[in-house]
Amino acid sequence: MFNTSILLLFKALIINIFLPLIPWIIFIWIFFGKKFSGFSLYLYSWFLWIWVIIFSLFNIQFIHYWVWINEYLLLLILLTLSLLIKNLILKQNIFNYFALLKIKFELKQIKEYYNSLSKTQKYFSFTFLLFIFSFMIISFLFNTNFPSYADDSFWNWNMASINIYNDGWIKLFWDKIEILWRWRLWYPIFFPIYKSIFSSFLWIWSDIYTKLFQWMIFFFGMIFIIKITLQKTKNIFYSLIPVVLIIWLPLTFFHSVESYMEMSSTIYSIITIYFLYEFILTKDYEILSLWILYWLILANIKNEGLVVYLSWILLAFLVFLILTKTLKSVLLEFFKNKVIFIKNIFFVLYFFIPFLIVRFVNNLSLNPVWNNAAEIWISSKLHTEIFPIFPTIFFGMDNYNLILIWIGILIYLLLKNIKKLNINNIWPIFPWFFIFIIFFLVFLLTENYEFVLNQTTVNRVFTTSFIIIAAFYWLTLHYFNEK
């Protein structure tokens, strides 16, 4: 279980990369056609492949109790048939899709971006690259050589995965509250399902290599941030700043190597916020569909995905549309396009509703951490006792002070240019602010203030919210630089 092996590591890497190769591309082609190509196709699809597989394996349990390689192969056949049927109906040549797989390496363009930097920016860019590369290597070695050691990793993810792997199936409805070893089925079990199918291909359940996906989500998340930054700014220096800010934050290393779900929730939040940003700028409703898909996936990573990230990103979007007086037009156009509307209805029914049915039928609450009703609802008083703790958190034992400096600069630039701001370009600030505030209010207004006093949750949730704003710091730098 805790053995390491170079050959087993290579096998795990190959499985993580090539196991989803066909389903991720076919799924994108079925629902988004030729919209994405090259590196974007692979990158955007990689964040979908886990979910195409494990949601399907989960949904199969309603009619067929088994999670194994045969079910994965059945999924491949169904996806392939669906793509062929689509092409027959639309009278398209399926071979035209293969041209989208070609990746163009724009080395000349990258060189031009680098040459356009000042000497100071070149120096810092080189330093940042060394720092990022070192962090990735060290975190990879740690992730692939040490087993899980945190409570949530064992109780909420690994034990469920071990049971699915050994039993070969998931019991969705039961007479007793205990299932998958522990009562915390409240935590979505989709990653344990993935760990189980991964172990089936690996032919061994390995605590070390089943958490390799955690590092890969972080790694590709940073690639995603660099890509979208470089695409907008054409500036390598600006593109590296967000990743450096994220790596500097406390707990980033821990969450990039350990099987907690905060980093996954954060990365998928960043992706959903970005595609909303693209929709705001382009009014491309295909992009809105892709956002809805990622948004629904986000709801099933961890409980906070549903009650915090999903809910408050949507609320931020609605507030943004109201402020820009575009809510009515967006809704009318969304419902007007029948193909896009039906596609999104399918996404909701397939990626969101099934697990909610299991939750409600079995009378499971949305958060197992709340042991009694008093912890859910607003307390009778403000818990101001949390305020003396914040200086210790932000200026003492942790290095939040680094990100606070950058946030201070951001606030200064916003206030200085408030009369000239283009609200579309500062959209990512909206969801970050909503998420940060809701976490703060939960500590201030409910019995969850204890998590600040005993330092069990507060650092974790503030780190994830700071990662979100750090990921989009390039937008402010580029936007105000243009001004």
Residue pairs with C-beta under 8 A, 6 or more apart in sequence:
1 147
1 205
1 206
1 207
2 147
2 207
2 208
3 206
3 208
4 144
4 145
4 208
8 202
8 204
8 206
8 209
9 144
9 209
11 202
12 198
12 202
12 206
12 209
12 212
13 212
15 198
15 201
15 202
16 198
16 212
16 213
16 216
19 53
19 72
19 198
19 201
20 46
20 49
20 50
20 52
20 53
22 76
22 79
22 80
23 49
23 52
23 53
23 75
23 76
23 79
24 45
24 46
24 48
24 49
24 52
25 41
25 45
25 101
26 76
26 79
26 80
26 82
26 83
27 45
27 48
27 49
27 52
27 79
28 36
28 41
28 44
28 45
28 48
29 83
29 97
29 100
30 79
30 82
30 83
30 86
31 289
31 293
31 343
32 286
32 289
32 290
34 96
34 97
34 100
35 286
36 44
36 45
36 100
37 99
37 100
37 101
37 102
38 100
38 101
38 102
38 103
38 104
39 103
39 104
39 227
40 227
41 100
41 101
42 103
43 220
43 223
43 224
43 227
44 290
46 220
47 217
47 220
47 224
47 267
47 268
47 271
47 294
48 293
48 294
48 297
50 190
50 191
50 194
50 213
51 190
51 297
51 300
51 351
52 75
52 79
53 72
53 75
53 194
53 197
54 190
54 191
54 193
54 194
54 197
55 190
55 300
55 350
55 351
55 354
56 71
56 75
57 67
57 71
57 72
57 75
57 193
57 197
58 170
58 189
58 190
58 193
58 354
58 355
59 350
59 354
60 66
60 67
60 71
61 67
61 169
61 170
61 171
61 172
62 172
62 354
64 71
65 169
65 170
65 171
66 168
66 169
67 164
67 168
67 169
67 170
67 193
67 196
67 197
67 200
68 168
68 197
68 200
69 197
69 200
69 201
72 197
83 94
84 94
86 92
87 93
87 94
110 236
113 230
113 234
113 235
113 236
114 122
114 125
114 236
116 234
116 235
117 125
117 235
117 236
117 237
121 235
121 236
121 237
122 237
124 237
125 236
125 237
125 240
128 237
128 240
128 241
128 243
128 244
129 240
131 244
131 247
132 222
132 240
132 243
132 244
132 247
135 247
135 253
136 219
136 222
139 215
139 218
139 253
139 256
139 257
140 215
140 219
142 253
142 257
143 208
143 211
143 212
143 214
143 215
143 256
143 257
144 208
144 209
144 212
144 215
145 208
146 208
146 257
147 207
147 208
148 154
148 158
148 207
148 211
148 258
148 259
149 258
150 258
150 259
150 260
152 259
152 260
152 261
153 211
153 258
153 259
153 260
155 182
155 184
156 182
156 184
156 187
157 187
157 191
157 192
157 195
157 259
157 261
158 192
158 195
158 207
158 210
158 259
159 180
159 181
159 182
160 180
160 181
160 182
160 185
160 189
160 192
161 191
161 192
161 193
161 195
161 196
161 199
161 205
161 210
162 181
162 205
163 180
163 181
164 170
164 180
164 189
164 192
164 193
164 195
164 196
165 195
165 196
165 199
165 200
165 205
166 205
170 180
170 189
170 193
171 179
172 358
173 358
173 361
173 362
174 362
177 183
177 362
179 185
180 189
180 192
183 368
184 368
185 358
185 362
185 364
186 303
186 359
186 364
186 365
186 366
186 367
186 368
187 261
187 302
187 303
187 368
188 300
188 301
188 302
188 303
188 305
188 355
190 300
190 301
190 355
191 213
191 259
191 261
191 264
191 301
194 213
195 205
195 210
195 211
195 213
198 210
198 213
199 205
199 206
199 210
202 209
202 210
210 259
211 257
211 258
211 259
214 256
214 257
214 258
214 259
214 263
214 264
215 256
215 257
217 263
217 264
217 267
218 255
218 256
218 263
218 267
221 263
221 266
221 267
221 270
221 271
222 243
222 246
224 267
224 270
224 271
224 274
225 242
225 243
225 246
225 270
225 471
226 239
226 240
226 242
226 243
228 274
229 238
229 239
229 242
229 474
230 236
230 239
232 474
232 475
232 478
233 239
233 474
233 477
233 478
235 478
238 474
238 477
238 478
239 474
241 473
241 474
241 477
242 470
242 471
242 472
242 473
242 474
245 402
245 403
245 406
245 470
245 473
246 252
246 467
246 470
246 471
247 253
248 399
248 402
248 403
249 399
249 400
249 402
249 403
249 463
249 466
249 467
249 470
250 398
250 399
250 400
250 459
250 463
251 459
251 460
251 463
252 263
252 463
252 467
254 260
255 262
255 263
255 266
255 460
255 463
256 263
260 460
261 301
261 302
262 302
262 304
262 460
262 461
262 463
262 464
263 464
264 301
264 302
265 298
265 301
265 302
265 304
265 305
265 309
265 464
266 464
266 467
266 468
268 294
268 297
268 298
268 301
268 305
268 309
269 298
269 309
269 313
269 431
269 435
269 464
269 468
270 467
270 468
270 471
270 472
271 294
272 291
272 294
272 295
272 298
272 313
273 313
273 427
273 428
273 431
273 432
273 468
273 472
274 428
274 472
275 287
275 288
275 290
275 291
275 294
276 288
276 291
276 313
276 317
276 427
276 431
277 427
277 428
277 475
278 284
278 287
279 285
279 287
279 288
279 291
280 320
280 424
280 427
281 424
283 333
285 333
285 334
285 337
285 340
286 340
288 334
288 340
289 340
289 343
289 344
289 347
292 344
292 347
292 348
293 347
293 351
295 310
295 313
295 314
296 310
296 347
296 348
296 351
296 352
297 351
298 305
298 309
298 310
298 313
299 305
299 306
299 309
299 310
299 352
300 306
300 351
300 352
300 355
303 366
303 367
303 368
303 369
304 461
306 366
307 366
307 367
308 435
308 438
308 439
309 435
312 431
312 434
312 435
312 438
313 431
313 434
313 435
315 434
316 430
316 431
316 433
316 434
317 430
317 431
318 327
319 430
319 434
320 423
320 427
320 430
321 327
321 330
323 423
324 423
324 424
334 340
334 341
335 341
358 364
359 366
367 376
369 375
370 376
374 447
375 446
375 447
375 448
376 446
377 446
378 445
378 446
379 445
379 446
379 447
379 449
382 444
382 445
383 443
383 444
383 445
383 446
383 449
384 444
385 449
385 453
386 443
386 444
386 449
386 452
386 453
389 452
389 453
389 455
389 458
393 400
393 455
393 458
393 459
393 462
394 400
394 401
394 404
395 401
398 459
400 462
400 466
403 466
403 469
403 470
406 470
406 473
407 466
407 469
410 429
410 469
410 473
410 476
413 476
413 480
414 421
414 426
414 429
414 476
417 480
417 483
420 483
422 479
425 475
425 479
426 475
426 476
426 479
428 468
428 469
428 471
428 472
428 475
429 469
429 472
431 468
432 465
432 468
432 469
432 472
435 465
435 468
436 462
436 465
436 469
439 461
439 462
439 465
442 448
443 449
443 451
443 452
443 458
448 457
451 457
451 458
452 458
